Amino acid sequence: MNSRGGVLLSVLLAIFLFSFLLLNLLTSYYQTADLVSRTEQLYQAKIAKELFLADYPNLNKSKGTWIFNKGELIYEKEPEQLKIIVKIKKKTYQFYEKNSTSSSSD
């Protein structure tokens, strides 16, 4: 009987299985790294917004731009709310603040 054909099939199946597991591992790693990066940028944007709101009552302008070490913040005062756009790397985050209170909606 010819047993070499059965061994070849087993080896090919083992290579496929290990390749599939490696591909899943790499995909999971890249997704986790991307999630960490996006979460970090979101919190940097929220911190920039809060730091801006701490100084906002001292500003006389209704529009302007703040440059900070991670990106830029653009603000515009509208009749009932304050529109804040934070740009970090290639991401843009928009926040809206009511003029009378400090509660936020993002």
MOPAC internal coordinates of N, CA, C and O (Angstrom, degrees):
PM7 1SCF
backbone

  N    0.0000 0     0.00 0     0.00 0    0    0    0
  C    1.4381 1     0.00 0     0.00 0    1    0    0
  C    1.5248 1   110.85 1     0.00 0    2    1    0
  O    1.2310 1   120.28 1   -29.88 1    3    2    1
  N    1.2972 1   117.07 1   150.12 1    3    2    1
  C    1.4632 1   122.36 1  -179.02 1    5    3    2
  C    1.5292 1   108.48 1   -95.75 1    6    5    3
  O    1.2310 1   120.08 1   -70.69 1    7    6    5
  N    1.3354 1   117.46 1   109.31 1    7    6    5
  C    1.4671 1   121.08 1  -177.29 1    9    7    6
  C    1.5245 1   112.63 1   -98.67 1   10    9    7
  O    1.2310 1   119.78 1   174.18 1   11   10    9
  N    1.3279 1   118.02 1    -5.82 1   11   10    9
  C    1.4612 1   120.27 1  -178.03 1   13   11   10
  C    1.5229 1   111.50 1   -68.21 1   14   13   11
  O    1.2310 1   119.22 1   147.98 1   15   14   13
  N    1.3024 1   119.09 1   -32.02 1   15   14   13
  C    1.4640 1   121.77 1   179.09 1   17   15   14
  C    1.5234 1   111.88 1   -63.73 1   18   17   15
  O    1.2310 1   119.65 1   142.45 1   19   18   17
  N    1.3115 1   118.28 1   -37.55 1   19   18   17
  C    1.4642 1   122.30 1   178.59 1   21   19   18
  C    1.5119 1   112.08 1   -68.86 1   22   21   19
  O    1.2310 1   119.40 1   144.51 1   23   22   21
  N    1.3047 1   118.76 1   -35.49 1   23   22   21
  C    1.4627 1   123.24 1   179.01 1   25   23   22
  C    1.5302 1   109.58 1   -69.92 1   26   25   23
  O    1.2310 1   120.31 1   137.63 1   27   26   25
  N    1.3213 1   117.02 1   -42.37 1   27   26   25
  C    1.4531 1   121.08 1   179.60 1   29   27   26
  C    1.5280 1   110.73 1   -61.06 1   30   29   27
  O    1.2310 1   120.34 1   137.64 1   31   30   29
  N    1.3124 1   116.95 1   -42.36 1   31   30   29
  C    1.4646 1   121.02 1   178.56 1   33   31   30
  C    1.5286 1   111.06 1   -64.09 1   34   33   31
  O    1.2310 1   120.13 1   139.71 1   35   34   33
  N    1.3209 1   117.35 1   -40.29 1   35   34   33
  C    1.4623 1   121.13 1   178.76 1   37   35   34
  C    1.5295 1   111.36 1   -65.37 1   38   37   35
  O    1.2310 1   120.27 1   139.02 1   39   38   37
  N    1.3206 1   117.10 1   -40.98 1   39   38   37
  C    1.4697 1   121.56 1   179.46 1   41   39   38
  C    1.5278 1   110.03 1   -66.22 1   42   41   39
  O    1.2310 1   120.23 1   135.71 1   43   42   41
  N    1.3320 1   117.16 1   -44.29 1   43   42   41
  C    1.4710 1   119.93 1   177.76 1   45   43   42
  C    1.5210 1   111.47 1   -62.44 1   46   45   43
  O    1.2310 1   119.88 1   140.57 1   47   46   45
  N    1.3088 1   117.84 1   -39.43 1   47   46   45
  C    1.4628 1   121.75 1   177.95 1   49   47   46
  C    1.5305 1   110.84 1   -65.32 1   50   49   47
  O    1.2310 1   119.95 1   139.05 1   51   50   49
  N    1.3177 1   117.70 1   -40.95 1   51   50   49
  C    1.4677 1   121.38 1   178.31 1   53   51   50
  C    1.5295 1   110.77 1   -65.31 1   54   53   51
  O    1.2310 1   119.97 1   138.73 1   55   54   53
  N    1.3347 1   117.67 1   -41.27 1   55   54   53
  C    1.4732 1   120.87 1   178.24 1   57   55   54
  C    1.5213 1   110.34 1   -64.18 1   58   57   55
  O    1.2310 1   120.08 1   137.06 1   59   58   57
  N    1.3100 1   117.46 1   -42.94 1   59   58   57
  C    1.4670 1   121.41 1   177.94 1   61   59   58
  C    1.5274 1   110.84 1   -61.74 1   62   61   59
  O    1.2310 1   120.67 1   135.89 1   63   62   61
  N    1.3310 1   116.32 1   -44.11 1   63   62   61
  C    1.4668 1   120.48 1  -178.88 1   65   63   62
  C    1.5278 1   111.21 1   -62.90 1   66   65   63
  O    1.2310 1   119.92 1   133.91 1   67   66   65
  N    1.3255 1   117.75 1   -46.09 1   67   66   65
  C    1.4624 1   120.60 1   179.20 1   69   67   66
  C    1.5303 1   111.71 1   -66.65 1   70   69   67
  O    1.2310 1   120.18 1   142.83 1   71   70   69
  N    1.3250 1   117.27 1   -37.17 1   71   70   69
  C    1.4683 1   120.40 1   176.62 1   73   71   70
  C    1.5168 1   110.99 1   -63.79 1   74   73   71
  O    1.2310 1   120.49 1   137.36 1   75   74   73
  N    1.3118 1   116.66 1   -42.64 1   75   74   73
  C    1.4659 1   121.71 1   179.11 1   77   75   74
  C    1.5292 1   110.92 1   -63.41 1   78   77   75
  O    1.2310 1   120.45 1   136.40 1   79   78   77
  N    1.3232 1   116.75 1   -43.60 1   79   78   77
  C    1.4664 1   120.22 1   178.71 1   81   79   78
  C    1.5273 1   111.46 1   -65.31 1   82   81   79
  O    1.2310 1   119.87 1   139.70 1   83   82   81
  N    1.3131 1   117.86 1   -40.30 1   83   82   81
  C    1.4586 1   121.78 1   178.29 1   85   83   82
  C    1.5304 1   110.66 1   -64.87 1   86   85   83
  O    1.2310 1   120.07 1   138.35 1   87   86   85
  N    1.3169 1   117.48 1   -41.65 1   87   86   85
  C    1.4594 1   121.41 1   178.14 1   89   87   86
  C    1.5343 1   110.80 1   -62.25 1   90   89   87
  O    1.2310 1   120.13 1   136.73 1   91   90   89
  N    1.3243 1   117.35 1   -43.27 1   91   90   89
  C    1.4639 1   120.26 1   177.47 1   93   91   90
  C    1.5212 1   111.95 1   -64.22 1   94   93   91
  O    1.2310 1   120.35 1   141.40 1   95   94   93
  N    1.3130 1   116.94 1   -38.60 1   95   94   93
  C    1.4607 1   121.17 1   178.79 1   97   95   94
  C    1.5253 1   111.04 1   -64.50 1   98   97   95
  O    1.2310 1   120.15 1   135.12 1   99   98   97
  N    1.3226 1   117.32 1   -44.88 1   99   98   97
  C    1.4622 1   121.07 1   179.38 1  101   99   98
  C    1.5307 1   111.73 1   -66.17 1  102  101   99
  O    1.2310 1   120.23 1   139.44 1  103  102  101
  N    1.3193 1   117.16 1   -40.56 1  103  102  101
  C    1.4619 1   120.89 1   177.89 1  105  103  102
  C    1.5214 1   110.60 1   -61.88 1  106  105  103
  O    1.2310 1   120.62 1   135.68 1  107  106  105
  N    1.3049 1   116.42 1   -44.32 1  107  106  105
  C    1.4633 1   120.74 1   178.86 1  109  107  106
  C    1.5257 1   111.18 1   -62.57 1  110  109  107
  O    1.2310 1   120.18 1   138.79 1  111  110  109
  N    1.3350 1   117.26 1   -41.21 1  111  110  109
  C    1.4588 1   121.32 1   179.12 1  113  111  110
  C    1.5279 1   111.19 1   -62.42 1  114  113  111
  O    1.2310 1   120.17 1   132.51 1  115  114  113
  N    1.3368 1   117.28 1   -47.49 1  115  114  113
  C    1.4638 1   120.52 1  -178.51 1  117  115  114
  C    1.5238 1   111.79 1   -66.47 1  118  117  115
  O    1.2310 1   119.77 1   143.72 1  119  118  117
  N    1.3232 1   118.04 1   -36.28 1  119  118  117
  C    1.4621 1   120.46 1   177.09 1  121  119  118
  C    1.5239 1   110.72 1   -66.58 1  122  121  119
  O    1.2310 1   120.18 1   139.47 1  123  122  121
  N    1.3115 1   117.25 1   -40.53 1  123  122  121
  C    1.4617 1   120.89 1   178.72 1  125  123  122
  C    1.5286 1   110.63 1   -66.31 1  126  125  123
  O    1.2310 1   120.07 1   137.24 1  127  126  125
  N    1.3182 1   117.48 1   -42.76 1  127  126  125
  C    1.4659 1   120.65 1   178.80 1  129  127  126
  C    1.5286 1   110.79 1   -63.22 1  130  129  127
  O    1.2310 1   119.95 1   139.46 1  131  130  129
  N    1.3174 1   117.70 1   -40.54 1  131  130  129
  C    1.4675 1   121.72 1   178.08 1  133  131  130
  C    1.5162 1   111.04 1   -65.14 1  134  133  131
  O    1.2310 1   120.19 1   137.30 1  135  134  133
  N    1.3255 1   117.25 1   -42.70 1  135  134  133
  C    1.4609 1   121.03 1   178.57 1  137  135  134
  C    1.5260 1   111.34 1   -62.33 1  138  137  135
  O    1.2310 1   120.15 1   138.23 1  139  138  137
  N    1.3169 1   117.32 1   -41.77 1  139  138  137
  C    1.4655 1   121.31 1   178.47 1  141  139  138
  C    1.5263 1   110.31 1   -62.57 1  142  141  139
  O    1.2310 1   120.39 1   136.35 1  143  142  141
  N    1.3264 1   116.86 1   -43.65 1  143  142  141
  C    1.4588 1   121.05 1  -179.47 1  145  143  142
  C    1.5330 1   111.28 1   -64.18 1  146  145  143
  O    1.2310 1   120.21 1   134.60 1  147  146  145
  N    1.3275 1   117.20 1   -45.40 1  147  146  145
  C    1.4681 1   119.85 1  -179.31 1  149  147  146
  C    1.5248 1   111.64 1   -67.43 1  150  149  147
  O    1.2310 1   120.21 1   143.01 1  151  150  149
  N    1.3354 1   117.20 1   -36.99 1  151  150  149
  C    1.4625 1   120.44 1   178.03 1  153  151  150
  C    1.5243 1   110.44 1   -65.74 1  154  153  151
  O    1.2310 1   120.19 1   138.38 1  155  154  153
  N    1.3188 1   117.25 1   -41.62 1  155  154  153
  C    1.4633 1   121.43 1   178.19 1  157  155  154
  C    1.5308 1   110.75 1   -61.79 1  158  157  155
  O    1.2310 1   120.13 1   136.74 1  159  158  157
  N    1.3213 1   117.36 1   -43.26 1  159  158  157
  C    1.4596 1   120.78 1   179.09 1  161  159  158
  C    1.5245 1   111.52 1   -65.79 1  162  161  159
  O    1.2310 1   119.83 1   141.91 1  163  162  161
  N    1.3320 1   117.93 1   -38.09 1  163  162  161
  C    1.4653 1   120.53 1   177.92 1  165  163  162
  C    1.5262 1   110.86 1   -61.69 1  166  165  163
  O    1.2310 1   120.50 1   134.33 1  167  166  165
  N    1.3292 1   116.65 1   -45.67 1  167  166  165
  C    1.4587 1   118.98 1   179.82 1  169  167  166
  C    1.5291 1   111.89 1   -69.35 1  170  169  167
  O    1.2310 1   119.59 1   148.04 1  171  170  169
  N    1.3180 1   118.38 1   -31.96 1  171  170  169
  C    1.4626 1   119.98 1   174.33 1  173  171  170
  C    1.5303 1   110.05 1   -64.23 1  174  173  171
  O    1.2310 1   120.37 1   140.52 1  175  174  173
  N    1.3261 1   116.90 1   -39.48 1  175  174  173
  C    1.4696 1   120.47 1   177.76 1  177  175  174
  C    1.5223 1   110.94 1   -65.58 1  178  177  175
  O    1.2310 1   120.05 1   137.84 1  179  178  177
  N    1.3235 1   117.51 1   -42.16 1  179  178  177
  C    1.4719 1   120.64 1   178.92 1  181  179  178
  C    1.5235 1   111.39 1   -65.10 1  182  181  179
  O    1.2310 1   120.36 1   140.76 1  183  182  181
  N    1.3301 1   116.91 1   -39.24 1  183  182  181
  C    1.4668 1   120.17 1   178.44 1  185  183  182
  C    1.5254 1   110.17 1   -66.31 1  186  185  183
  O    1.2310 1   120.20 1   137.54 1  187  186  185
  N    1.3398 1   117.22 1   -42.46 1  187  186  185
  C    1.4715 1   120.67 1   178.04 1  189  187  186
  C    1.5261 1   110.02 1   -60.37 1  190  189  187
  O    1.2310 1   120.15 1   138.90 1  191  190  189
  N    1.3315 1   117.32 1   -41.10 1  191  190  189
  C    1.4647 1   121.19 1   179.20 1  193  191  190
  C    1.5307 1   110.57 1   -63.01 1  194  193  191
  O    1.2310 1   120.05 1   134.67 1  195  194  193
  N    1.3116 1   117.52 1   -45.33 1  195  194  193
  C    1.4651 1   120.62 1  -179.13 1  197  195  194
  C    1.5289 1   111.59 1   -66.31 1  198  197  195
  O    1.2310 1   120.16 1   140.70 1  199  198  197
  N    1.3267 1   117.29 1   -39.30 1  199  198  197
  C    1.4643 1   119.79 1   176.58 1  201  199  198
  C    1.5227 1   110.92 1   -64.78 1  202  201  199
  O    1.2310 1   120.39 1   142.03 1  203  202  201
  N    1.3238 1   116.85 1   -37.97 1  203  202  201
  C    1.4608 1   120.88 1   177.04 1  205  203  202
  C    1.5292 1   110.33 1   -64.91 1  206  205  203
  O    1.2310 1   120.31 1   136.60 1  207  206  205
  N    1.3353 1   117.01 1   -43.40 1  207  206  205
  C    1.4685 1   119.93 1  -178.54 1  209  207  206
  C    1.5213 1   112.13 1   -65.55 1  210  209  207
  O    1.2310 1   120.36 1   152.87 1  211  210  209
  N    1.3215 1   116.91 1   -27.13 1  211  210  209
  C    1.4598 1   119.50 1   177.30 1  213  211  210
  C    1.5272 1   110.75 1   -66.62 1  214  213  211
  O    1.2310 1   119.72 1   146.24 1  215  214  213
  N    1.3337 1   118.14 1   -33.76 1  215  214  213
  C    1.4585 1   122.66 1  -179.59 1  217  215  214
  C    1.5224 1   113.43 1   -97.87 1  218  217  215
  O    1.2310 1   119.66 1   170.50 1  219  218  217
  N    1.3152 1   118.25 1    -9.50 1  219  218  217
  C    1.4672 1   121.36 1  -173.23 1  221  219  218
  C    1.5316 1   114.00 1   -59.30 1  222  221  219
  O    1.2310 1   118.60 1   138.93 1  223  222  221
  N    1.3357 1   120.28 1   -41.07 1  223  222  221
  C    1.4715 1   118.22 1  -179.46 1  225  223  222
  C    1.5301 1   113.69 1   -58.82 1  226  225  223
  O    1.2310 1   119.32 1   157.99 1  227  226  225
  N    1.3151 1   118.91 1   -22.01 1  227  226  225
  C    1.4632 1   122.22 1   179.64 1  229  227  226
  C    1.5228 1   113.25 1   -82.38 1  230  229  227
  O    1.2310 1   119.78 1   172.61 1  231  230  229
  N    1.3376 1   118.02 1    -7.39 1  231  230  229
  C    1.4627 1   121.00 1  -177.02 1  233  231  230
  C    1.5161 1   111.01 1   -88.41 1  234  233  231
  O    1.2310 1   120.90 1   -38.31 1  235  234  233
  N    1.3202 1   115.88 1   141.69 1  235  234  233
  C    1.4606 1   121.27 1   179.24 1  237  235  234
  C    1.5243 1   112.09 1   -99.12 1  238  237  235
  O    1.2310 1   119.78 1   163.06 1  239  238  237
  N    1.3106 1   118.02 1   -16.94 1  239  238  237
  C    1.4586 1   121.89 1  -176.58 1  241  239  238
  C    1.5299 1   110.78 1   -82.68 1  242  241  239
  O    1.2310 1   120.95 1   -27.99 1  243  242  241
  N    1.3413 1   115.78 1   152.01 1  243  242  241
  C    1.4588 1   119.42 1   176.49 1  245  243  242
  C    1.5306 1   111.60 1   -96.48 1  246  245  243
  O    1.2310 1   119.79 1   168.94 1  247  246  245
  N    1.3204 1   118.02 1   -11.06 1  247  246  245
  C    1.4582 1   123.26 1   176.64 1  249  247  246
  C    1.5180 1   108.45 1  -139.89 1  250  249  247
  O    1.2310 1   121.42 1   -28.80 1  251  250  249
  N    1.3158 1   114.89 1   151.20 1  251  250  249
  C    1.4579 1   117.01 1   176.22 1  253  251  250
  C    1.5099 1   112.68 1   174.86 1  254  253  251
  O    1.2310 1   121.75 1    -1.52 1  255  254  253
  N    1.3228 1   114.26 1   178.48 1  255  254  253
  C    1.4596 1   121.81 1  -179.61 1  257  255  254
  C    1.5220 1   109.14 1  -133.10 1  258  257  255
  O    1.2310 1   121.39 1   -44.14 1  259  258  257
  N    1.3082 1   114.94 1   135.86 1  259  258  257
  C    1.4584 1   121.67 1   173.27 1  261  259  258
  C    1.5142 1   107.90 1  -114.36 1  262  261  259
  O    1.2310 1   120.29 1   -49.81 1  263  262  261
  N    1.3000 1   117.06 1   130.19 1  263  262  261
  C    1.4593 1   122.32 1   175.56 1  265  263  262
  C    1.5293 1   107.34 1  -101.99 1  266  265  263
  O    1.2310 1   120.28 1   -49.17 1  267  266  265
  N    1.3168 1   117.07 1   130.83 1  267  266  265
  C    1.4626 1   120.86 1   175.76 1  269  267  266
  C    1.5228 1   108.36 1  -131.41 1  270  269  267
  O    1.2310 1   120.45 1    -3.90 1  271  270  269
  N    1.3213 1   116.74 1   176.10 1  271  270  269
  C    1.4698 1   120.25 1  -169.20 1  273  271  270
  C    1.5216 1   114.47 1   -66.08 1  274  273  271
  O    1.2310 1   118.75 1   161.48 1  275  274  273
  N    1.3205 1   119.99 1   -18.52 1  275  274  273
  C    1.4614 1   121.65 1  -179.22 1  277  275  274
  C    1.5226 1   113.30 1  -105.54 1  278  277  275
  O    1.2310 1   119.70 1   168.41 1  279  278  277
  N    1.3256 1   118.18 1   -11.59 1  279  278  277
  C    1.4586 1   120.53 1  -177.88 1  281  279  278
  C    1.5137 1   110.95 1   171.27 1  282  281  279
  O    1.2310 1   121.19 1    36.59 1  283  282  281
  N    1.3314 1   115.32 1  -143.41 1  283  282  281
  C    1.4622 1   119.24 1   179.06 1  285  283  282
  C    1.5224 1   110.29 1  -140.99 1  286  285  283
  O    1.2310 1   121.56 1   -23.89 1  287  286  285
  N    1.3207 1   114.62 1   156.11 1  287  286  285
  C    1.4554 1   123.16 1   179.36 1  289  287  286
  C    1.5213 1   107.67 1  -124.92 1  290  289  287
  O    1.2310 1   121.00 1   -51.57 1  291  290  289
  N    1.3268 1   115.69 1   128.43 1  291  290  289
  C    1.4611 1   121.60 1   178.79 1  293  291  290
  C    1.5221 1   107.06 1  -115.90 1  294  293  291
  O    1.2310 1   120.68 1   -50.64 1  295  294  293
  N    1.3232 1   116.30 1   129.36 1  295  294  293
  C    1.4595 1   119.33 1   179.86 1  297  295  294
  C    1.5162 1   110.16 1  -124.20 1  298  297  295
  O    1.2310 1   121.83 1   -28.56 1  299  298  297
  N    1.3268 1   114.09 1   151.44 1  299  298  297
  C    1.4568 1   121.23 1   178.38 1  301  299  298
  C    1.5281 1   108.07 1  -148.98 1  302  301  299
  O    1.2310 1   121.40 1   -55.42 1  303  302  301
  N    1.3098 1   114.93 1   124.58 1  303  302  301
  C    1.4574 1   120.01 1  -179.88 1  305  303  302
  C    1.5234 1   109.05 1   -86.82 1  306  305  303
  O    1.2310 1   120.84 1   -59.09 1  307  306  305
  N    1.3245 1   116.00 1   120.91 1  307  306  305
  C    1.4541 1   122.73 1   176.52 1  309  307  306
  C    1.5238 1   107.73 1  -104.28 1  310  309  307
  O    1.2310 1   119.40 1    -9.58 1  311  310  309
  N    1.3387 1   118.75 1   170.42 1  311  310  309
  C    1.4696 1   120.03 1  -174.50 1  313  311  310
  C    1.5301 1   115.00 1   -53.05 1  314  313  311
  O    1.2310 1   119.73 1   136.80 1  315  314  313
  N    1.3184 1   118.13 1   -43.20 1  315  314  313
  C    1.4665 1   119.32 1  -176.41 1  317  315  314
  C    1.5136 1   114.02 1  -114.75 1  318  317  315
  O    1.2310 1   119.97 1   174.27 1  319  318  317
  N    1.3147 1   117.66 1    -5.73 1  319  318  317
  C    1.4655 1   119.31 1  -177.33 1  321  319  318
  C    1.5277 1   111.31 1  -149.85 1  322  321  319
  O    1.2310 1   122.04 1   -14.10 1  323  322  321
  N    1.3014 1   113.70 1   165.90 1  323  322  321
  C    1.4586 1   122.05 1   177.00 1  325  323  322
  C    1.5216 1   107.30 1  -109.71 1  326  325  323
  O    1.2310 1   120.42 1   -56.98 1  327  326  325
  N    1.3158 1   116.81 1   123.02 1  327  326  325
  C    1.4611 1   122.09 1  -179.84 1  329  327  326
  C    1.5257 1   107.94 1   -97.55 1  330  329  327
  O    1.2310 1   120.96 1   -54.74 1  331  330  329
  N    1.3388 1   115.78 1   125.26 1  331  330  329
  C    1.4610 1   121.87 1  -178.64 1  333  331  330
  C    1.5215 1   107.96 1  -122.94 1  334  333  331
  O    1.2310 1   120.79 1   -55.05 1  335  334  333
  N    1.3262 1   116.09 1   124.95 1  335  334  333
  C    1.4604 1   121.73 1   177.01 1  337  335  334
  C    1.5189 1   107.30 1  -117.70 1  338  337  335
  O    1.2310 1   120.73 1   -56.92 1  339  338  337
  N    1.3239 1   116.21 1   123.08 1  339  338  337
  C    1.4563 1   121.82 1   179.77 1  341  339  338
  C    1.5222 1   107.77 1  -112.66 1  342  341  339
  O    1.2310 1   120.90 1   -53.75 1  343  342  341
  N    1.3335 1   115.88 1   126.25 1  343  342  341
  C    1.4655 1   121.73 1   178.85 1  345  343  342
  C    1.5224 1   108.76 1  -113.18 1  346  345  343
  O    1.2310 1   121.15 1   -60.62 1  347  346  345
  N    1.3232 1   115.40 1   119.38 1  347  346  345
  C    1.4639 1   122.08 1   177.43 1  349  347  346
  C    1.5205 1   107.16 1  -127.04 1  350  349  347
  O    1.2310 1   120.78 1   -59.55 1  351  350  349
  N    1.3129 1   116.12 1   120.45 1  351  350  349
  C    1.4610 1   123.45 1  -174.56 1  353  351  350
  C    1.5240 1   108.56 1    52.63 1  354  353  351
  O    1.2310 1   119.14 1    62.73 1  355  354  353
  N    1.3170 1   119.25 1  -117.27 1  355  354  353
  C    1.4638 1   120.89 1  -178.46 1  357  355  354
  C    1.5261 1   112.35 1  -103.05 1  358  357  355
  O    1.2310 1   119.98 1  -175.67 1  359  358  357
  N    1.3181 1   117.64 1     4.33 1  359  358  357
  C    1.4636 1   121.87 1  -177.72 1  361  359  358
  C    1.5258 1   110.37 1   -98.96 1  362  361  359
  O    1.2310 1   121.11 1   -32.53 1  363  362  361
  N    1.3311 1   115.48 1   147.47 1  363  362  361
  C    1.4617 1   122.26 1   177.24 1  365  363  362
  C    1.5237 1   108.53 1  -125.49 1  366  365  363
  O    1.2310 1   120.64 1   -50.04 1  367  366  365
  N    1.3068 1   116.39 1   129.96 1  367  366  365
  C    1.4614 1   122.39 1   179.34 1  369  367  366
  C    1.5231 1   108.30 1  -119.74 1  370  369  367
  O    1.2310 1   120.43 1   -45.94 1  371  370  369
  N    1.3255 1   116.78 1   134.06 1  371  370  369
  C    1.4628 1   121.37 1   179.58 1  373  371  370
  C    1.5251 1   109.13 1  -113.99 1  374  373  371
  O    1.2310 1   121.33 1   -45.97 1  375  374  373
  N    1.3293 1   115.07 1   134.03 1  375  374  373
  C    1.4521 1   121.88 1   177.51 1  377  375  374
  C    1.5211 1   107.96 1  -128.47 1  378  377  375
  O    1.2310 1   120.53 1   -33.10 1  379  378  377
  N    1.3102 1   116.59 1   146.90 1  379  378  377
  C    1.4642 1   121.96 1   177.50 1  381  379  378
  C    1.5240 1   107.86 1  -126.95 1  382  381  379
  O    1.2310 1   120.94 1   -51.67 1  383  382  381
  N    1.3174 1   115.80 1   128.33 1  383  382  381
  C    1.4583 1   122.40 1   179.47 1  385  383  382
  C    1.5190 1   108.98 1  -118.77 1  386  385  383
  O    1.2310 1   120.61 1   -45.41 1  387  386  385
  N    1.3142 1   116.43 1   134.59 1  387  386  385
  C    1.4568 1   119.84 1   173.72 1  389  387  386
  C    1.5226 1   108.22 1   -71.39 1  390  389  387
  O    1.2310 1   120.28 1   -36.06 1  391  390  389
  N    1.3162 1   117.07 1   143.94 1  391  390  389
  C    1.4544 1   120.68 1  -177.81 1  393  391  390
  C    1.5172 1   113.10 1   -68.61 1  394  393  391
  O    1.2310 1   119.94 1   148.92 1  395  394  393
  N    1.3227 1   117.72 1   -31.08 1  395  394  393
  C    1.4619 1   119.69 1  -174.80 1  397  395  394
  C    1.5277 1   113.21 1   -86.53 1  398  397  395
  O    1.2310 1   119.83 1   152.13 1  399  398  397
  N    1.3461 1   117.94 1   -27.87 1  399  398  397
  C    1.4698 1   120.31 1  -177.51 1  401  399  398
  C    1.5194 1   109.60 1  -123.91 1  402  401  399
  O    1.2310 1   120.94 1    -5.88 1  403  402  401
  N    1.3240 1   115.82 1   174.12 1  403  402  401
  C    1.4589 1   119.52 1   179.53 1  405  403  402
  C    1.5198 1   112.06 1  -106.54 1  406  405  403
  O    1.2310 1   119.06 1  -166.44 1  407  406  405
  N    1.3266 1   119.40 1    13.56 1  407  406  405
  C    1.4702 1   120.04 1   177.14 1  409  407  406
  C    1.5119 1   108.89 1   -75.65 1  410  409  407
  O    1.2310 1   120.94 1   -35.69 1  411  410  409
  N    1.3289 1   115.82 1   144.31 1  411  410  409
  C    1.4575 1   119.79 1  -175.07 1  413  411  410
  C    1.5196 1   110.65 1  -118.04 1  414  413  411
  O    1.2310 1   121.53 1   -23.26 1  415  414  413
  N    1.3061 1   114.67 1   156.74 1  415  414  413
  C    1.4527 1   122.33 1   175.12 1  417  415  414
  C    1.5101 1   107.41 1  -134.13 1  418  417  415
  O    1.2310 1   120.33 1   -62.91 1  419  418  417
  N    1.3504 1   116.96 1   117.09 1  419  418  417
  C    1.4603 1   118.36 1  -177.77 1  421  419  418
  C    1.4912 1   111.55 1  -123.25 1  422  421  419
  O    1.2310 1   120.10 1   180.00 1  423  422  421

